[in-house]
Amino acid sequence: MKLYSFHRSTASFRVRIALHFKGIPFDTEAVHLQRGDGEQHAEAYRSLNPQRLLPTLIDGESVLTQSLAICEYLEETRPSPALLPAGASAKARVRGLAAALAADIHPLHTIRVTQYLAHAFDIGEKERLEWTRHWIHDGLTAIEEQLSKSPATGIYSHGDSITLADVFLVPQVLSAKAYGVDLEHLAHITRITTRCLQHPAFDAALPVNQPDAT
């Protein structure tokens, strides 16, 4: 397998966790999102992923995009160890948490969004940072409420085993910390993240441990 990744990419981080968790060997092809005009815009990468987003995973002849779809693919093709619990309701809960993180929080503070705010509306760095902090804080606060109210929450986001919900939660939390978002009131999220980071798969996937983290 080959993973097109950027060490600081939140979406790439998710897929790296899933690959390491399942013990799947892969090669990393670095795509620097901020070098020059962004290497994701180069024709060679654009031909693989017309959205010009990360990550892209190559598995044989399959070219896979979107982190949630890639993780679901890994779950279907390499089901053990599992990242989805048994039962339709439990699976739906985990998928819902993962989707909230991937589709509702993360897209509002991606590089292409903040760059557009700067170029199209002349929004300064301070205001862009406030935008980012607001949407991350708003989204994680809602996730915290879901976790705190559900009896399905355990040591991890769902029960006592790592699931896709945790794979998607941890990168978003570390991104929040990088942006200086106040997480003090998010007790469940903080506890779960601390626990996850003790697992070798999460440690191996950390941005600082990637070959392009130079």
N, C-alpha and C positions, 0 to 999 in steps of 0.2 A: 504494500500500500504506500501511496505517497500523499502527504497532507500539505497542501498549500496553506501557509500559516504566517501570522505575524505575532511575535511574542507578546505584544501588548493587546492583541485583538481578543476581546471578551468572547466572541463567538468561536474563535479558534481554540481558546482555552477550554471551552466546554467539550469540544470534540477530543482534544488531547486527554482530558480526564477520562472520557469514555474508553478511548483506545487503551490507555494504561490500565484502567480498571479491569478490562477484559483480557489484558495480556496480549494485545495484538501488536506485533512489531510494525513499525512504519518509518518511512523516511520523510524528513521535513524539507520542503522547498519554501524558502523564505520569500515573502512578498511584503516589502516595506511600504506601509501605507502613507508614510510622511516624507520619504526621500524623494527629492525633486518634486514633480507634480503628483507623485504617488505611483508606485510600480504596478498597482492594480489596474491602472489605465493603459498599460502597455498592450500592444496588439496580441502578443503571445499569451498573456493571461486572459485578455478579453475574449479570445477565441475559445477558451475553456469555460469561462464564466461571464456571459454577457452582462450580468448585473454588476460586475467588477467589485464583488464583495468577497470577503473571506468568511469561512474557509471553503476550500474545494478539496474533496477527497477522491483520489483515483484508486479504484479497486479493479484490477484487470482492465476490462473494456468499459467499465462503468465510471462515469463522471458524475459525482454527486455534489450538490450544493445545499445550502441552508443547514445550519447546525442541528436543528431539531429533526429534520428529515434524515440527516446523516446518522444521528444517534439512534433513531428508530431503525434505520437500515442495519446498523451494527447489532442492535438487539435481535432483529429477525434472523440475521445470518450467523451471528455468534451469540446464541442465547444464554450462554453460561460463562461467567456469573451474570445473573439477571440484573437489569436496571429498572425493570418494571415489576410490580408486585402481582400476585395472583388475584383474579377477580376483576370483573368489568368496572365496578364502582371504584375500586382502589386504583386501577390503571387510569381511569378518567381523572381522579383527583391529582395524581402525580403529573399527568399530562397537562392538566389545567394550571398547576403551579409552574411547570416548566414554560408553558406558553405565555403566561403572564410576565415572566422574566424576560423571555426572548422576544416577544411581540409587542408588549405594552410598555416596558421600561427601557430596555436597551436601545431601541430605534430612535428614541428622542434625544439621545446624547452621542450618537455616532459622529465620526469625523465629518462625514458628508453633510450631516444636518447642521453641525455647528459652523462648518465652513460656509454653508449657504446663508446662514443667519448673518455671518460677518460680511459676505460679499454682496448679497442682495439687499440687505436692510441696514448695512453699516452699523451692526450691533457690536459694541466693544467687547474686549476680553472679560471685563468684570461682569457685564450683563450676561454674556454667554455662560460664564461659570455659575451665575445665579440660576439661569435656566436649567442647566445640567443638575445642579444640586436639588432644585425644586422637584424635578420629575423623578429623580432617583429616590429621593426621600418619600415622595408621595406614593410611589409604587411599592417600595419596601415596607412602608407603614401598613399598606393594605395586605401584603403577604404576611407580615407579623400577626395581623388580626386573624387571618385565616388559620395560621398555625396555632395561635393561642386558643381558638374556639373549637378546634376539631379534636375529638378523642383519638383520631387516627395518627396524630403527631406523637412521635416517640423520641428515641435518642436522635433520630434523623427527621427529616421533613415528613416522612411517612413511615411509621413504625420504627423498628430497630435495625433496618438494613438500608444501605445506601441505594438511592433511586435516582432517576433522571432529575427529579426535583432538586436534589442536592448538587448534582452535576451542573445545573444551571444557576443555582443560588450562589454558590461560592464565588465564581468569577464576577458576578454582579456586585457582591458585597466588597470584594477587593477593589473593584473599580470605584465603588462608593467611597471607600477609604482614601483612595488616591485623589479623589475630588474634594476631600474634606467634608463629606456628608456626616452629619451627626447621627450616630447609630446607637447612642447610649440607651435609648428607650426600647430598642429592639432585642429583647432578652432572648427569645427563642431563636431568632436569626443568628445572633452572636454565639449562642451556645452551640448550635448546629454547625456553624462555620468552623468554630474552634475544633470541634470533634472531627469534622471532615479533613481538616488540614493535617491531622495526625495520620491519615491514611497515605500509604506510599504513592498511590495513583494521583492524588491531588498534589502532593509534593513534586512529583516528577513533571506534572503539567504546569507548574508555576511559571509565570513569565521569565523570572530571573534564571530559570533552569533550562531555557531553550537555546539552541545553537546560534540563533540570530540575536540573542540578548547581549550585544556588545556596544 
